[in-house]
Amino acid sequence: MAPRRPPSRPSDTESATVDADASVKEGGPARTGDPLMVMSVEKAFRVLNAFDAARPTMSLTQIASIVGLDKSAAQRFTHTLEKLGYLHKDPETKRFELTVKTLDLGHHYLRGNGLLERSMPYLMHLSKTTEETINLTMLDDTEIVFVSRFMSRHVLNTDVVLGMRMPAYCTAPGVAMLSRMPMEEAVDLIDRMDLHPYTPNTTWKREDLLAKIERSADLGYATAFEEYYHGDLSIAAAIVGPAGAPIGAINIAVSRSRFTPQEAEERFAPLVVAASSSISTIGRPTPPRKNGRR
């Protein structure tokens, strides 16, 4: 009898195809149109991203259901992530949870972020001189992400932490960054947003939002008064890069119980505009838009 030949090892392309087919069967989003996409990596991150405040721990069955994997695949991914130190499995309950090692990626990002390094002296100065909450945020598609935060003793929203996301359209930093984009780019982002009111003060109707963005472009800063959180007044200005595109935003957040919207705008708008202009690599704010163009 001829010896049995070991199965041939599939090429990288074949592996990607097999993974993509498996993703379809498991209910995951296949990327068959991208030959360089490694679906195993994509699914591993889907497992990690399934955990949040509402689901801090999950069973294997729950992970499989939420992520869109069959139980066998979920077992392989959770086992691998556990061995790598990103998941912990309780020996009694058999439930999984994220470990502190998952913070490593965020730590490496913050340590290597040039914008954060350049902004830090200005953020610290604003925090010291105003004694109010100072944030540095960046735009990620249709959301803003908090990458630095100096909290005030007057702060109301203590649940806002680094890495938290908020809709761009109803936040001062988001509108400030949208106002520094060419109008067609801002409109494209708005059309992909789930526009709805969070409070009675939310600017969420498309035509009103576009008008607010235009007004913010002319002013050089944006405001959001109780649009996402009740009692929160926020004033922000965008930080722009060499080509004039927004790369981040600084905002000052104060309590409605201590300032009126007019008082907050008059007092803090010049400060965020000056700080963002100093950080911006072109050294000056982008000019106001005229008829939808720069």
Short mmCIF file of the C-alpha atoms (twelve columns), coordinates in Angstrom:
data_MODEL
# 
_entry.id   MODEL 
# 
loop_
_atom_site.group_PDB 
_atom_site.id 
_atom_site.type_symbol 
_atom_site.label_atom_id 
_atom_site.label_alt_id 
_atom_site.label_comp_id 
_atom_site.label_asym_id 
_atom_site.label_seq_id 
_atom_site.Cartn_x 
_atom_site.Cartn_y 
_atom_site.Cartn_z 
_atom_site.pdbx_PDB_model_num 
ATOM 1   C CA . MET A 1   0.000   0.000  0.000  1 
ATOM 2   C CA . ALA A 2   1.358   3.385  -0.947 1 
ATOM 3   C CA . PRO A 3   2.027   5.689  1.977  1 
ATOM 4   C CA . ARG A 4   -0.650  8.292  2.622  1 
ATOM 5   C CA . ARG A 5   0.454   11.722 1.517  1 
ATOM 6   C CA . PRO A 6   -0.069  14.527 3.993  1 
ATOM 7   C CA . PRO A 7   -2.617  17.101 2.854  1 
ATOM 8   C CA . SER A 8   -1.029  19.943 0.960  1 
ATOM 9   C CA . ARG A 9   -0.852  23.262 2.746  1 
ATOM 10  C CA . PRO A 10  -3.106  25.824 1.098  1 
ATOM 11  C CA . SER A 11  -1.594  28.991 -0.212 1 
ATOM 12  C CA . ASP A 12  -2.312  32.337 1.444  1 
ATOM 13  C CA . THR A 13  -4.845  33.133 -1.262 1 
ATOM 14  C CA . GLU A 14  -6.579  29.789 -0.813 1 
ATOM 15  C CA . SER A 15  -6.645  30.293 2.963  1 
ATOM 16  C CA . ALA A 16  -8.254  33.689 2.555  1 
ATOM 17  C CA . THR A 17  -10.881 32.213 0.257  1 
ATOM 18  C CA . VAL A 18  -11.643 29.371 2.659  1 
ATOM 19  C CA . ASP A 19  -11.883 31.811 5.538  1 
ATOM 20  C CA . ALA A 20  -14.206 34.058 3.565  1 
ATOM 21  C CA . ASP A 21  -16.470 31.120 2.689  1 
ATOM 22  C CA . ALA A 22  -16.499 30.036 6.322  1 
ATOM 23  C CA . SER A 23  -17.427 33.558 7.358  1 
ATOM 24  C CA . VAL A 24  -20.492 33.442 5.124  1 
ATOM 25  C CA . LYS A 25  -21.584 30.133 6.669  1 
ATOM 26  C CA . GLU A 26  -21.018 31.498 10.165 1 
ATOM 27  C CA . GLY A 27  -23.002 34.655 9.555  1 
ATOM 28  C CA . GLY A 28  -20.020 37.013 9.565  1 
ATOM 29  C CA . PRO A 29  -19.273 39.766 7.043  1 
ATOM 30  C CA . ALA A 30  -17.174 38.150 4.330  1 
ATOM 31  C CA . ARG A 31  -14.700 40.346 2.436  1 
ATOM 32  C CA . THR A 32  -14.399 38.270 -0.728 1 
ATOM 33  C CA . GLY A 33  -13.720 41.425 -2.737 1 
ATOM 34  C CA . ASP A 34  -10.468 42.064 -0.851 1 
ATOM 35  C CA . PRO A 35  -7.869  39.335 -1.532 1 
ATOM 36  C CA . LEU A 36  -5.536  40.757 1.126  1 
ATOM 37  C CA . MET A 37  -8.145  40.592 3.887  1 
ATOM 38  C CA . VAL A 38  -7.254  37.957 6.502  1 
ATOM 39  C CA . MET A 39  -10.645 36.893 7.758  1 
ATOM 40  C CA . SER A 40  -9.302  35.112 10.831 1 
ATOM 41  C CA . VAL A 41  -7.895  38.404 12.104 1 
ATOM 42  C CA . GLU A 42  -11.184 40.160 11.366 1 
ATOM 43  C CA . LYS A 43  -13.125 37.540 13.305 1 
ATOM 44  C CA . ALA A 44  -10.737 37.667 16.255 1 
ATOM 45  C CA . PHE A 45  -11.355 41.395 16.577 1 
ATOM 46  C CA . ARG A 46  -15.100 40.800 16.304 1 
ATOM 47  C CA . VAL A 47  -14.821 38.519 19.330 1 
ATOM 48  C CA . LEU A 48  -12.941 41.155 21.327 1 
ATOM 49  C CA . ASN A 49  -15.307 43.944 20.277 1 
ATOM 50  C CA . ALA A 50  -18.343 41.923 21.374 1 
ATOM 51  C CA . PHE A 51  -17.554 42.709 25.007 1 
ATOM 52  C CA . ASP A 52  -18.848 46.005 26.386 1 
ATOM 53  C CA . ALA A 53  -20.566 47.511 29.416 1 
ATOM 54  C CA . ALA A 54  -23.748 45.593 28.677 1 
ATOM 55  C CA . ARG A 55  -21.826 42.326 28.157 1 
ATOM 56  C CA . PRO A 56  -18.736 42.371 30.400 1 
ATOM 57  C CA . THR A 57  -18.728 38.563 30.581 1 
ATOM 58  C CA . MET A 58  -20.111 36.011 28.135 1 
ATOM 59  C CA . SER A 59  -20.414 32.282 27.721 1 
ATOM 60  C CA . LEU A 60  -19.087 30.532 24.647 1 
ATOM 61  C CA . THR A 61  -22.623 30.159 23.313 1 
ATOM 62  C CA . GLN A 62  -23.294 33.870 23.729 1 
ATOM 63  C CA . ILE A 63  -20.068 34.809 21.968 1 
ATOM 64  C CA . ALA A 64  -20.855 32.501 19.065 1 
ATOM 65  C CA . SER A 65  -24.357 33.976 18.713 1 
ATOM 66  C CA . ILE A 66  -23.353 37.637 18.975 1 
ATOM 67  C CA . VAL A 67  -20.265 37.431 16.766 1 
ATOM 68  C CA . GLY A 68  -21.868 35.173 14.156 1 
ATOM 69  C CA . LEU A 69  -19.672 32.102 14.512 1 
ATOM 70  C CA . ASP A 70  -20.531 28.466 14.968 1 
ATOM 71  C CA . LYS A 71  -19.669 27.108 18.398 1 
ATOM 72  C CA . SER A 72  -16.601 25.228 17.175 1 
ATOM 73  C CA . ALA A 73  -15.112 28.353 15.582 1 
ATOM 74  C CA . ALA A 74  -15.955 30.429 18.654 1 
ATOM 75  C CA . GLN A 75  -14.145 27.895 20.812 1 
ATOM 76  C CA . ARG A 76  -11.006 28.127 18.669 1 
ATOM 77  C CA . PHE A 77  -10.965 31.918 18.703 1 
ATOM 78  C CA . THR A 78  -11.640 32.272 22.429 1 
ATOM 79  C CA . HIS A 79  -9.025  29.628 23.229 1 
ATOM 80  C CA . THR A 80  -6.425  31.433 21.096 1 
ATOM 81  C CA . LEU A 81  -7.244  34.828 22.593 1 
ATOM 82  C CA . GLU A 82  -7.087  33.327 26.075 1 
ATOM 83  C CA . LYS A 83  -3.649  31.849 25.378 1 
ATOM 84  C CA . LEU A 84  -2.471  35.216 24.057 1 
ATOM 85  C CA . GLY A 85  -3.670  36.876 27.255 1 
ATOM 86  C CA . TYR A 86  -6.521  38.982 25.857 1 
ATOM 87  C CA . LEU A 87  -9.360  36.912 27.328 1 
ATOM 88  C CA . HIS A 88  -9.798  35.310 30.746 1 
ATOM 89  C CA . LYS A 89  -11.993 32.260 31.265 1 
ATOM 90  C CA . ASP A 90  -13.464 31.767 34.705 1 
ATOM 91  C CA . PRO A 91  -12.659 28.166 35.710 1 
ATOM 92  C CA . GLU A 92  -16.001 27.758 37.506 1 
ATOM 93  C CA . THR A 93  -18.543 29.626 35.388 1 
ATOM 94  C CA . LYS A 94  -16.678 29.079 32.070 1 
ATOM 95  C CA . ARG A 95  -17.538 32.666 31.134 1 
ATOM 96  C CA . PHE A 96  -15.064 34.874 29.286 1 
ATOM 97  C CA . GLU A 97  -14.042 38.470 29.947 1 
ATOM 98  C CA . LEU A 98  -11.488 40.913 28.581 1 
ATOM 99  C CA . THR A 99  -8.172  41.214 30.386 1 
ATOM 100 C CA . VAL A 100 -6.106  44.280 31.162 1 
ATOM 101 C CA . LYS A 101 -3.810  43.310 28.278 1 
ATOM 102 C CA . THR A 102 -6.438  44.602 25.846 1 
ATOM 103 C CA . LEU A 103 -5.386  48.100 26.951 1 
ATOM 104 C CA . ASP A 104 -1.971  47.583 25.374 1 
ATOM 105 C CA . LEU A 105 -3.064  48.636 21.882 1 
ATOM 106 C CA . GLY A 106 -4.570  51.842 23.220 1 
ATOM 107 C CA . HIS A 107 -1.442  52.544 25.266 1 
ATOM 108 C CA . HIS A 108 0.830   52.072 22.249 1 
ATOM 109 C CA . TYR A 109 -1.427  54.333 20.188 1 
ATOM 110 C CA . LEU A 110 -1.381  57.115 22.776 1 
ATOM 111 C CA . ARG A 111 2.375   56.880 23.237 1 
ATOM 112 C CA . GLY A 112 2.995   57.063 19.502 1 
ATOM 113 C CA . ASN A 113 0.404   59.680 18.551 1 
ATOM 114 C CA . GLY A 114 2.106   62.837 17.313 1 
ATOM 115 C CA . LEU A 115 -1.023  64.970 17.604 1 
ATOM 116 C CA . LEU A 116 -1.477  64.059 21.253 1 
ATOM 117 C CA . GLU A 117 2.169   64.805 22.008 1 
ATOM 118 C CA . ARG A 118 1.952   68.177 20.275 1 
ATOM 119 C CA . SER A 119 -1.352  69.035 21.963 1 
ATOM 120 C CA . MET A 120 -0.480  68.086 25.530 1 
ATOM 121 C CA . PRO A 121 1.121   71.406 26.625 1 
ATOM 122 C CA . TYR A 122 -1.908  73.329 25.340 1 
ATOM 123 C CA . LEU A 123 -4.397  70.957 26.937 1 
ATOM 124 C CA . MET A 124 -2.608  71.225 30.267 1 
ATOM 125 C CA . HIS A 125 -2.478  75.022 30.009 1 
ATOM 126 C CA . LEU A 126 -6.215  75.238 29.275 1 
ATOM 127 C CA . SER A 127 -6.975  72.895 32.141 1 
ATOM 128 C CA . LYS A 128 -4.897  74.930 34.581 1 
ATOM 129 C CA . THR A 129 -6.117  78.368 33.519 1 
ATOM 130 C CA . THR A 130 -9.835  77.582 33.124 1 
ATOM 131 C CA . GLU A 131 -10.240 74.783 35.707 1 
ATOM 132 C CA . GLU A 132 -12.830 73.324 33.345 1 
ATOM 133 C CA . THR A 133 -12.984 69.998 31.521 1 
ATOM 134 C CA . ILE A 134 -10.699 69.914 28.465 1 
ATOM 135 C CA . ASN A 135 -10.883 67.200 25.802 1 
ATOM 136 C CA . LEU A 136 -8.941  66.243 22.707 1 
ATOM 137 C CA . THR A 137 -10.991 64.204 20.259 1 
ATOM 138 C CA . MET A 138 -10.456 62.735 16.817 1 
ATOM 139 C CA . LEU A 139 -12.924 61.843 14.083 1 
ATOM 140 C CA . ASP A 140 -13.358 58.176 13.198 1 
ATOM 141 C CA . ASP A 141 -15.828 57.951 10.335 1 
ATOM 142 C CA . THR A 142 -19.137 59.283 11.742 1 
ATOM 143 C CA . GLU A 143 -18.066 59.392 15.402 1 
ATOM 144 C CA . ILE A 144 -15.674 61.308 17.595 1 
ATOM 145 C CA . VAL A 145 -13.303 59.428 19.891 1 
ATOM 146 C CA . PHE A 146 -11.868 60.851 23.117 1 
ATOM 147 C CA . VAL A 147 -8.061  60.514 23.106 1 
ATOM 148 C CA . SER A 148 -7.204  62.867 25.985 1 
ATOM 149 C CA . ARG A 149 -9.260  64.283 28.828 1 
ATOM 150 C CA . PHE A 150 -8.546  66.661 31.707 1 
ATOM 151 C CA . MET A 151 -11.485 66.616 34.076 1 
ATOM 152 C CA . SER A 152 -12.714 69.539 36.160 1 
ATOM 153 C CA . ARG A 153 -13.922 69.284 39.716 1 
ATOM 154 C CA . HIS A 154 -17.212 70.612 38.331 1 
ATOM 155 C CA . VAL A 155 -17.565 67.774 35.823 1 
ATOM 156 C CA . LEU A 156 -21.012 66.223 35.458 1 
ATOM 157 C CA . ASN A 157 -20.409 63.355 33.046 1 
ATOM 158 C CA . THR A 158 -17.888 61.139 34.780 1 
ATOM 159 C CA . ASP A 159 -18.774 58.234 32.487 1 
ATOM 160 C CA . VAL A 160 -16.866 59.865 29.613 1 
ATOM 161 C CA . VAL A 161 -13.504 58.086 29.448 1 
ATOM 162 C CA . LEU A 162 -10.657 57.740 26.958 1 
ATOM 163 C CA . GLY A 163 -11.729 55.720 23.950 1 
ATOM 164 C CA . MET A 164 -15.396 56.629 24.338 1 
ATOM 165 C CA . ARG A 165 -17.269 57.388 21.152 1 
ATOM 166 C CA . MET A 166 -20.055 59.860 20.473 1 
ATOM 167 C CA . PRO A 167 -21.957 60.796 17.300 1 
ATOM 168 C CA . ALA A 168 -20.159 63.601 15.511 1 
ATOM 169 C CA . TYR A 169 -23.282 65.505 14.478 1 
ATOM 170 C CA . CYS A 170 -24.461 66.405 18.002 1 
ATOM 171 C CA . THR A 171 -21.098 67.216 19.608 1 
ATOM 172 C CA . ALA A 172 -19.118 70.440 19.391 1 
ATOM 173 C CA . PRO A 173 -15.850 68.697 18.372 1 
ATOM 174 C CA . GLY A 174 -17.666 66.721 15.686 1 
ATOM 175 C CA . VAL A 175 -19.321 69.772 14.160 1 
ATOM 176 C CA . ALA A 176 -16.049 71.717 14.395 1 
ATOM 177 C CA . MET A 177 -14.241 69.025 12.386 1 
ATOM 178 C CA . LEU A 178 -17.083 68.701 9.885  1 
ATOM 179 C CA . SER A 179 -16.952 72.469 9.352  1 
ATOM 180 C CA . ARG A 180 -13.316 72.221 8.218  1 
ATOM 181 C CA . MET A 181 -14.044 69.680 5.510  1 
ATOM 182 C CA . PRO A 182 -15.053 70.429 1.932  1 
ATOM 183 C CA . MET A 183 -18.845 70.524 1.952  1 
ATOM 184 C CA . GLU A 184 -19.208 67.422 -0.224 1 
ATOM 185 C CA . GLU A 185 -17.188 65.369 2.275  1 
ATOM 186 C CA . ALA A 186 -19.204 66.662 5.224  1 
ATOM 187 C CA . VAL A 187 -22.463 65.916 3.420  1 
ATOM 188 C CA . ASP A 188 -21.294 62.382 2.623  1 
ATOM 189 C CA . LEU A 189 -20.598 61.735 6.307  1 
ATOM 190 C CA . ILE A 190 -23.904 63.254 7.408  1 
ATOM 191 C CA . ASP A 191 -25.818 61.099 4.950  1 
ATOM 192 C CA . ARG A 192 -24.308 58.010 6.566  1 
ATOM 193 C CA . MET A 193 -25.195 59.073 10.103 1 
ATOM 194 C CA . ASP A 194 -28.171 57.858 12.109 1 
ATOM 195 C CA . LEU A 195 -29.621 61.304 12.768 1 
ATOM 196 C CA . HIS A 196 -32.008 61.508 15.711 1 
ATOM 197 C CA . PRO A 197 -32.448 63.710 18.795 1 
ATOM 198 C CA . TYR A 198 -30.767 62.773 22.071 1 
ATOM 199 C CA . THR A 199 -32.257 65.750 23.885 1 
ATOM 200 C CA . PRO A 200 -34.811 68.426 22.944 1 
ATOM 201 C CA . ASN A 201 -31.837 70.644 22.030 1 
ATOM 202 C CA . THR A 202 -30.172 68.259 19.554 1 
ATOM 203 C CA . THR A 203 -29.576 69.672 16.079 1 
ATOM 204 C CA . TRP A 204 -30.414 66.576 14.048 1 
ATOM 205 C CA . LYS A 205 -32.465 67.553 11.001 1 
ATOM 206 C CA . ARG A 206 -30.277 67.486 7.915  1 
ATOM 207 C CA . GLU A 207 -30.940 71.040 6.730  1 
ATOM 208 C CA . ASP A 208 -30.460 72.480 10.227 1 
ATOM 209 C CA . LEU A 209 -27.245 70.516 10.675 1 
ATOM 210 C CA . LEU A 210 -25.803 71.718 7.376  1 
ATOM 211 C CA . ALA A 211 -26.634 75.304 8.327  1 
ATOM 212 C CA . LYS A 212 -24.895 74.828 11.677 1 
ATOM 213 C CA . ILE A 213 -21.792 73.451 9.966  1 
ATOM 214 C CA . GLU A 214 -21.682 76.459 7.628  1 
ATOM 215 C CA . ARG A 215 -22.065 78.830 10.568 1 
ATOM 216 C CA . SER A 216 -19.301 77.053 12.467 1 
ATOM 217 C CA . ALA A 217 -17.016 77.307 9.434  1 
ATOM 218 C CA . ASP A 218 -17.518 81.080 9.401  1 
ATOM 219 C CA . LEU A 219 -16.992 81.437 13.158 1 
ATOM 220 C CA . GLY A 220 -13.968 79.126 13.370 1 
ATOM 221 C CA . TYR A 221 -15.502 77.113 16.220 1 
ATOM 222 C CA . ALA A 222 -18.601 75.084 17.054 1 
ATOM 223 C CA . THR A 223 -20.937 74.827 20.013 1 
ATOM 224 C CA . ALA A 224 -23.185 72.095 21.371 1 
ATOM 225 C CA . PHE A 225 -25.431 73.214 24.193 1 
ATOM 226 C CA . GLU A 226 -27.154 70.264 25.869 1 
ATOM 227 C CA . GLU A 227 -27.347 68.369 22.577 1 
ATOM 228 C CA . TYR A 228 -26.070 65.008 23.856 1 
ATOM 229 C CA . TYR A 229 -26.050 65.400 27.644 1 
ATOM 230 C CA . HIS A 230 -28.465 67.505 29.652 1 
ATOM 231 C CA . GLY A 231 -26.644 70.319 31.451 1 
ATOM 232 C CA . ASP A 232 -23.536 70.139 29.249 1 
ATOM 233 C CA . LEU A 233 -22.240 73.164 27.338 1 
ATOM 234 C CA . SER A 234 -19.387 72.499 24.927 1 
ATOM 235 C CA . ILE A 235 -17.299 74.781 22.715 1 
ATOM 236 C CA . ALA A 236 -14.776 73.292 20.265 1 
ATOM 237 C CA . ALA A 237 -12.349 74.251 17.528 1 
ATOM 238 C CA . ALA A 238 -10.784 71.933 14.988 1 
ATOM 239 C CA . ILE A 239 -7.080  71.210 14.668 1 
ATOM 240 C CA . VAL A 240 -6.039  71.048 11.029 1 
ATOM 241 C CA . GLY A 241 -3.133  69.438 9.239  1 
ATOM 242 C CA . PRO A 242 -0.807  70.764 6.515  1 
ATOM 243 C CA . ALA A 243 -3.471  70.468 3.811  1 
ATOM 244 C CA . GLY A 244 -6.114  72.139 5.956  1 
ATOM 245 C CA . ALA A 245 -8.009  68.905 6.698  1 
ATOM 246 C CA . PRO A 246 -9.257  68.398 10.270 1 
ATOM 247 C CA . ILE A 247 -7.151  65.974 12.295 1 
ATOM 248 C CA . GLY A 248 -8.675  66.550 15.714 1 
ATOM 249 C CA . ALA A 249 -10.495 69.040 17.922 1 
ATOM 250 C CA . ILE A 250 -10.142 70.662 21.325 1 
ATOM 251 C CA . ASN A 251 -13.233 71.384 23.359 1 
ATOM 252 C CA . ILE A 252 -14.021 72.947 26.716 1 
ATOM 253 C CA . ALA A 253 -17.055 71.517 28.493 1 
ATOM 254 C CA . VAL A 254 -18.804 73.392 31.305 1 
ATOM 255 C CA . SER A 255 -21.956 72.956 33.356 1 
ATOM 256 C CA . ARG A 256 -25.211 74.702 32.440 1 
ATOM 257 C CA . SER A 257 -25.725 75.347 36.146 1 
ATOM 258 C CA . ARG A 258 -22.649 77.601 36.215 1 
ATOM 259 C CA . PHE A 259 -22.765 79.336 32.820 1 
ATOM 260 C CA . THR A 260 -25.369 80.405 30.337 1 
ATOM 261 C CA . PRO A 261 -24.687 79.335 26.743 1 
ATOM 262 C CA . GLN A 262 -23.850 82.941 25.842 1 
ATOM 263 C CA . GLU A 263 -21.429 83.286 28.760 1 
ATOM 264 C CA . ALA A 264 -19.705 80.002 27.925 1 
ATOM 265 C CA . GLU A 265 -19.329 80.911 24.247 1 
ATOM 266 C CA . GLU A 266 -17.996 84.401 24.911 1 
ATOM 267 C CA . ARG A 267 -15.521 83.223 27.540 1 
ATOM 268 C CA . PHE A 268 -14.194 79.991 26.090 1 
ATOM 269 C CA . ALA A 269 -14.486 80.223 22.289 1 
ATOM 270 C CA . PRO A 270 -11.410 82.467 21.942 1 
ATOM 271 C CA . LEU A 271 -9.408  80.057 24.099 1 
ATOM 272 C CA . VAL A 272 -10.165 76.920 22.074 1 
ATOM 273 C CA . VAL A 273 -9.622  78.772 18.805 1 
ATOM 274 C CA . ALA A 274 -6.219  80.035 19.974 1 
ATOM 275 C CA . ALA A 275 -5.159  76.594 21.236 1 
ATOM 276 C CA . SER A 276 -6.281  74.733 18.115 1 
ATOM 277 C CA . SER A 277 -4.585  77.300 15.852 1 
ATOM 278 C CA . SER A 278 -1.331  76.915 17.784 1 
ATOM 279 C CA . ILE A 279 -1.422  73.128 17.441 1 
ATOM 280 C CA . SER A 280 -2.451  73.118 13.789 1 
ATOM 281 C CA . THR A 281 0.540   72.380 11.587 1 
ATOM 282 C CA . ILE A 282 -0.341  75.061 9.060  1 
ATOM 283 C CA . GLY A 283 -0.147  77.635 11.836 1 
ATOM 284 C CA . ARG A 284 -3.474  79.369 11.142 1 
ATOM 285 C CA . PRO A 285 -7.152  78.425 10.809 1 
ATOM 286 C CA . THR A 286 -8.496  77.441 7.423  1 
ATOM 287 C CA . PRO A 287 -10.397 80.280 5.724  1 
ATOM 288 C CA . PRO A 288 -14.211 80.313 5.841  1 
ATOM 289 C CA . ARG A 289 -16.072 78.455 3.127  1 
ATOM 290 C CA . LYS A 290 -17.707 80.489 0.365  1 
ATOM 291 C CA . ASN A 291 -20.669 79.016 -1.526 1 
ATOM 292 C CA . GLY A 292 -19.818 75.516 -0.394 1 
ATOM 293 C CA . ARG A 293 -16.139 75.849 -1.353 1 
ATOM 294 C CA . ARG A 294 -12.964 76.845 0.454  1 
# 
